[in-house]
């Protein structure tokens, strides 16, 4: 799936899978409204999740601070979707001028 076609649910799934892998739990056990710190995420885990965000969501250099500024899957997914939408290239005019 292209990053430009991702929905909030797609972004949330990427985050759930990445955070669950770092926390050593099944994705189904991860409550998306609970802070990452409750799952034992530290700065190294945040870097790993950040790399997953970069790979899957197509964001070059996603700020790792986002994980601390938006400390749940739900809030981070919304912030990432806004960044992804803002990063989409604007189509050039093709009116021949």
C-alpha positions in Angstrom: 0.0 0.0 0.0 1.3 3.4 -0.9 1.7 5.8 2.0 -0.4 8.4 0.2 -3.3 6.0 0.2 -3.1 5.2 3.9 -6.1 5.8 6.2 -6.0 6.6 9.9 -6.8 2.9 10.5 -3.8 1.9 8.4 -1.5 4.2 10.3 -2.9 3.0 13.6 -2.2 -0.6 12.6 1.4 0.2 11.7 1.8 1.8 15.1 0.1 -1.0 17.0 2.3 -3.6 15.3 5.5 -1.6 15.8 4.8 -0.7 19.5 3.6 -4.2 20.3 6.8 -5.7 18.8 8.9 -3.4 20.9 6.8 -4.1 24.0 6.9 -7.9 23.5 3.2 -8.2 23.5 0.5 -9.3 21.0 -0.9 -6.4 18.9 -4.4 -7.3 20.2 -3.2 -6.6 23.8 -2.1 -3.1 23.0 -4.7 -0.5 24.1 -4.4 2.4 21.6 -5.5 5.0 24.2 -2.8 4.1 26.8 0.6 5.9 26.9 3.6 4.3 25.3 5.4 4.4 28.7 2.9 1.9 30.1 4.3 -0.6 27.6 7.9 0.0 28.6 8.9 2.0 25.6 12.1 3.9 26.1 14.2 6.1 23.8 15.7 3.1 22.0 12.3 1.6 21.4 11.1 5.0 20.2 13.9 5.1 17.6 12.9 1.6 16.4 9.2 2.7 16.1 10.4 5.9 14.3 12.2 3.8 11.7 9.1 1.8 11.1 7.1 5.0 10.7 9.7 6.2 8.2 9.7 2.9 6.2 5.9 2.3 6.1 4.5 5.8 6.2 7.0 7.3 3.7 8.0 10.1 6.1 11.7 11.0 5.7 13.1 11.8 9.2 10.0 11.6 11.2 10.7 13.4 14.5 11.1 10.9 17.3 9.8 13.6 19.6 6.4 12.9 18.1 6.2 9.8 20.2 6.6 11.9 23.3 4.4 14.8 22.1 1.6 12.3 21.1 2.1 9.5 23.7 -0.6 7.1 22.5 -1.2 5.2 19.3 -4.5 7.1 18.7 -2.9 10.6 19.1 0.2 9.7 17.2 -1.7 8.1 14.3 -3.7 11.4 13.9 -0.5 13.5 14.0 1.3 11.2 11.5 -1.7 11.3 9.1 -1.5 15.1 9.2 2.2 15.0 8.4 1.7 12.5 5.6 -1.0 14.6 4.1 1.1 17.8 4.3 4.0 15.9 2.7 2.0 14.9 -0.4 3.4 16.6 -3.5 1.2 19.2 -5.1 0.4 18.3 -8.7 1.8 20.7 -11.2 -0.7 22.7 -13.4 -1.1 21.1 -16.8 -2.9 23.9 -18.5 -0.2 24.5 -21.1 1.0 27.9 -19.9 
